[in-house]
């Protein structure tokens, strides 16, 4: 399986490092042609407004929307914002691929970034995971089709639907690859369905 990692801006190299550690073939995605060579996609953290502008310039905006009809996508931090149905602070035109409502920079500025344990359910497995929150968004509302699988206190920090997995924090910044492994299994199931 070849996993694309959106590489127009943001922390894409850290996701590639995790995939390399797992010996998963991966490809930086900057064009529609590169996207079409992939079987799943990761949208990393970064600056959501900049990433969305670049998507519109190079055709990835509609390309990713089409891709999501049959293939899995994971978004972390800004990637979650980009995939959300609705965004506040300020509003953005997003890909609208997961029925969640999100607030950008919900914890405050860069100085308010923090690390804390999050509780996650990956299939049948209950784990604790080191959550690295950097100018992180918050999931404020979820639709009925959304499964919430990660929490920091009462805040939802990981959610999913049939094809999309999103996290408000940065699992790629840890040495723990279990969330990426969970996504890879989701991607394989999506391809088979």
C-alpha positions in Angstrom: 0.0 0.0 0.0 1.3 3.5 -0.9 0.4 6.3 1.5 0.4 9.9 0.4 1.4 12.7 2.8 0.3 16.1 1.8 3.5 18.1 1.4 2.5 21.6 0.4 3.2 23.1 3.9 3.5 21.9 7.5 4.8 18.9 9.3 4.7 16.3 6.6 8.2 14.9 7.1 7.4 13.7 10.6 4.5 11.6 9.2 6.8 10.2 6.6 9.3 9.3 9.2 6.6 7.2 11.1 5.6 5.5 7.9 9.3 4.7 7.0 9.7 3.3 10.5 6.7 1.0 9.8 8.2 0.2 6.4 5.2 1.6 4.6 5.8 3.0 1.1 4.9 6.7 1.1 4.9 9.6 -1.3 4.9 13.4 -0.7 1.8 14.8 -2.4 1.9 18.3 -4.0 0.0 17.6 -7.2 -3.1 15.8 -8.4 -1.0 13.3 -10.3 0.9 12.3 -7.1 -2.4 12.0 -5.2 -3.8 9.7 -7.8 -0.8 7.3 -7.2 -1.8 6.8 -3.6 -4.1 4.4 -1.8 -4.6 6.5 1.4 -3.6 10.0 2.4 -2.4 11.9 5.5 -3.0 15.7 5.8 -0.5 17.0 8.4 -0.5 19.9 10.9 0.6 23.3 9.6 -1.2 26.5 8.8 -4.7 25.5 7.6 -5.5 28.7 5.7 -2.2 28.4 3.7 -2.7 24.7 3.0 -6.2 25.3 1.7 -5.0 28.2 -0.5 -2.4 25.9 -2.0 -5.0 23.1 -2.5 -7.0 25.5 -4.6 -4.0 26.5 -6.7 -2.9 23.0 -7.6 -6.3 21.2 -7.9 -6.0 19.2 -4.7 -9.1 20.7 -3.2 -11.6 18.9 -5.4 -9.1 16.1 -6.0 -9.0 15.1 -2.3 -12.8 15.4 -2.1 -13.1 12.8 -4.9 -10.3 10.7 -3.4 -12.2 10.4 -0.1 -15.2 8.7 -1.8 -13.2 5.5 -1.9 -10.0 5.9 0.1 -9.0 6.7 3.7 -7.6 10.0 4.9 -6.1 10.9 8.2 -5.8 14.6 9.4 -3.8 15.8 12.4 -4.3 19.3 13.9 -4.6 21.6 10.8 -5.4 18.4 8.8 -8.4 17.9 11.1 -9.5 21.6 10.5 -9.2 21.1 6.7 -11.4 18.0 6.8 -14.1 19.4 9.1 -17.6 20.3 8.0 -17.5 23.6 9.8 -14.7 25.8 11.3 -14.8 28.8 13.6 -12.1 31.4 14.6 -12.3 32.4 11.7 -14.6 30.4 9.4 -13.0 28.6 6.5 -14.1 26.9 3.4 -13.0 23.3 4.1 -13.1 20.0 2.4 -16.2 19.1 4.4 -15.4 15.3 4.6 -16.1 14.6 8.3 -19.2 15.8 10.1 -17.5 17.7 12.9 -17.5 21.4 14.0 -14.1 22.7 14.9 -12.6 25.8 16.6 -9.1 26.8 15.5 -6.4 27.6 18.1 -9.0 26.7 20.8 -6.4 26.4 23.6 -4.7 29.7 22.9 -1.5 30.8 21.2 1.8 28.9 20.7 2.9 29.6 24.3 -0.2 27.7 25.5 0.8 24.5 23.7 1.1 21.5 26.0 1.7 17.8 26.3 -0.7 15.5 28.3 -2.0 12.0 28.3 -5.0 11.2 26.1 -7.3 8.1 26.4 -7.8 6.3 23.1 -9.8 3.3 22.0 -8.2 1.7 18.9 -10.6 -1.1 17.9 -10.8 -3.3 21.0 -7.7 -1.9 22.6 -7.9 0.9 25.3 -4.6 2.8 25.4 -3.1 6.0 26.8 -1.2 8.1 24.3 1.1 11.1 24.7 -0.9 14.0 23.2 1.2 16.9 21.9 -1.1 19.9 21.4 0.4 22.8 19.4 -2.0 25.7 18.8 -4.5 22.9 18.7 -8.1 23.0 17.5 -11.0 21.6 19.5 -13.9 19.5 18.2 -17.0 21.3 19.4 -19.7 19.3 17.9 -20.0 15.9 16.1 -22.6 14.4 13.8 -24.5 11.2 14.4 -22.3 9.3 12.0 -19.1 10.1 14.0 -17.4 7.8 16.3 -15.4 9.5 19.1 -12.4 7.3 20.0 -10.0 9.7 21.9 -10.5 12.0 24.8 -8.4 14.5 26.8 -10.5 14.9 30.0 -13.9 15.6 28.4 -12.7 17.0 25.1 -12.9 14.8 22.0 -9.4 14.6 20.5 -9.8 11.7 18.0 -12.8 11.1 15.8 -13.6 9.0 12.8 -16.2 8.2 10.2 -16.1 5.4 7.6 -13.2 6.8 5.6 -11.7 9.7 7.7 -9.7 9.7 10.9 -8.8 13.0 12.6 -6.8 14.0 15.7 -6.6 17.4 17.3 -3.0 16.7 18.4 0.2 15.4 16.8 0.8 11.7 17.1 3.6 11.9 14.5 5.7 13.8 17.1 6.0 10.8 19.4 7.8 7.5 19.1 4.5 5.7 19.5 3.2 4.6 16.1 -0.1 3.0 17.2 -2.4 5.7 15.9 -0.7 5.5 12.5 -1.0 1.7 12.6 -4.7 2.0 13.4 -5.1 4.3 10.3 -3.3 1.8 8.1 -5.7 -0.9 9.1 -8.6 1.5 8.4 -7.1 2.3 5.0 -6.8 -1.4 4.1 -10.5 -2.0 5.1 -11.6 1.0 3.0 -9.8 -0.4 -0.1 -11.5 -3.7 0.4 -15.0 -2.3 0.8 
